[in-house]
């Protein structure tokens, strides 16, 4: 396996955001049930998720399920998605690399809206990895970037923050992502009809670089990941300078 860390470790992104889009469209063009699309998307993620850490990425944030997705999906499809999330929790927990690479799992979003069994699985996974601090896997579930900022504002009010003391640094302290660095790079698949981030970590994406792929998520593989990371390495981030 090629090591990008050896290729140019100083230019690798510290924090990568992943928006794995296109499971349903992949299913349609392959003439299979939507459930197969979601399952294939899960398998693609399972195969590649730890490669990010192997290549030297410290923080990986994945947009797993948005609040908007939940509003638009049928009850049958949602039940299947919830089962996949539960299955993914067990898979990550039983993966030896989690212990070896000391991967701490965080979950961001309005998870209290999820079924109890999903909440329990997510909490169990977080508890299992809570003492690790080498690498960080952040799962955005029942998430929306605007709602995160709304919840941030509510928390600031609840904590009696003086308006005169509000700065970008203050706001960051009340976001779900308060312990994460800003995003360096966002990779999104399934972008055959535009280029957007759909509310993904809006505050932290201010100066992120973007890579939009036409490929649907179930087809994403390690070769594409290496290509995307090399693309980032070759860019020159100015961040407003």
N, C-alpha and C positions, 0 to 999 in steps of 0.2 A: 504494500500500500504506500503510495507516494505521500511524503510528509510535507505539507505546506509550511509547517513550522520551520523546517529546514530551508525551504524555498525562500521565504522572506518573512520570518516571524514578526519582525517589528512593524510590518504593515498590515498584518491580519486584523480583522475586526475583533474587538473584545466582546461586543454584544450583538448577536444576530437575531433578527426577527424573521419568523417563517409563517407565511400565510399559505397553507396547503389547499389550494382551491381547485375544483374541477371534478370531484368524485362523481357527481350526478351526470355531468355532461359526458364523462368518460364511459359511464354505464350506458348512456343512450347510443353513443356511436359504436359501442361494442355489442349492442343488442342484448344486454343483460339487465337483470333487475337492479334497481337503485341500491338495494342492500349489498349486492355484490360490489358495486362501485365504492360504497363506504368501507366495506371489508378490505377491498384492494388498496384503498387509501391508507387504512390502518396498517396493512402489511408493508406498504412502502415506507411509512414512517418508522415502523418497528425496525426495519432493516437498516435505516440510515441514521437514526437519531443519535447514536453514540459516535458516529463518524465525525460529527461536528466537534465533539470534545477531543477526539483522537487527532484532529487537524489543528488543535490549539485554540478553539473557541471556548471561552470561559462561561459566557452567558448565552443561553438559547431560549428565546421566548416564542411559543407556538400558539397561533390563533386556532383553537380547537372548536369552539362553538360560540357564536355570537348571540346576543339577545334577539337580534333581527332574524337570524336563522330559525330560532325557536318559534317565533311568531308565524313564520311562513311554512313550517313543516307540519305534516300530518301527525296525529298521535301515534300511529303505527311506526312511522319513520323515526320519530323521536325516541320511542321505546327501544328501537334497534340501536340508535346512536348512544343512548344511555348504557346499553349493555356493552357496546364497544368501549366506552370510557371505563366501565368497570373492569373489563377484560384487560385494557391497557394498564390500569393501575396494578393489577396482579402481575402482569408481564414485567413491568418496570421494577416492581418490588423483588421479583425473583431473578432479575438479571444480575449476574456476578459483577458486571462492570459498574453497576451503581455503587457497590461497596469499594471496588478497586479504585475507581476514579473519584470517589467521595462526592457523588452528585446529590445536591440538595434540591428537592422538588418543592416549588411554590405553586399555588393555584390562585389566580386573580379573577375576580368577577363576582357577580351576585349569586354565589353558589347556594345561598339559602333558598333560592327558587327551584333548585334541583330536587328530584325525588330523594327521599331519605337514604336509600341504598347507595345512590351515587355519592351523596355527601359523605357517607361513612367510608366508602372506598377511597375517596380523595383524602379525607382526613387521616386515614390509616397510612396511606402512602407518605403524606407529609410528616407524620409522626415517625415513621420508619427512617426517614432521611434527615431529620431535623438537626442532627449533630454534625452533618457534613458541611464543608465550606470551601471545597476546592473548585468544584464546578456547579453550575446552577441551571436547572431546567424549570422554566416557568410556563405553566399551562394556563391559557386564557380561556375560561369556560363560563358561559352565561355572561359574556363580557361585551361592553360597548365603550369606546373611548370617551364619548361625550358624557355618558353616565358615570364613568370614573371621575371625571372632573366635577360633575354634580355632587357625587358622594364626597369628594374632597372638600368642596365648599361647605357642605353640611357638617363635616367633621371639624372644620376650622371654626364655624359658628358655635358648635357644641363645646369646643374647647376655649371659647371666649378669646379668640385671637383678635388683637387690636388691629383694625384696618391699616393703621399707620405702620404696622410691623410686617405687612404682607409684601413679600418679594418672591421672585421665582424660586428661590431656595426654600422659603416658607411653604409654598404650594407643594413643592416636591416632597416635603416631609409628610404630607397628608394624602398622597397618592397611594394606590395599591402598590405601585412600583418604587416605593420610597427607598428601598435598599438596593435598587438596581442602578447601574450607570445608564446614561442615555444610549439610545440605539445607534449603532454605527452603520448597520446594513440591514435592509429588509428585502427578502426574496419572496416573490409571490408567483405562484403558478396559475394556469388557467386563464391568463389574461389575453384571450383572443378577441376581446371586444372592448378594449380600452386599457387604462392604467390608473388604478386607484388602490387605496389601502383600507377602505371600509372601516374607518374608526379605530385602527390598530395602534394602540399606545400613542395616542395623539401628542401628548405632552413630550414624550421621550423621543418622538420621531422628527423633531424640529430640524435637525441637521443630518439626518440619516441619508445614506446613499440608497438607491433603489435598483432592484433587478426584477423586471417583469418578464415572465416566460409564457409563451403560448401553450407549452406542454401542460397537460392535465396532471394533477398530482399523482395518481397511481402509476404514471410512467416515469416519475422523477427517480433518478438513481445516483449512485456515487460519482459517476463520470460527470454528470451535470453539476453536482455539488462542487467538485474540483474546479470545473469551468467557471462557476459563479464566484468562487473565492478568488481565483486568479484574476477575474474581471475586477473585483474590488481592489486587489493589491495594485493593479495598474492605474487606478484612479488617483486623482490629487484632490484631497478634501480641503476646501478653503474655509468652510464654516463661517462665511460672512466676511472673511478677511480680504 
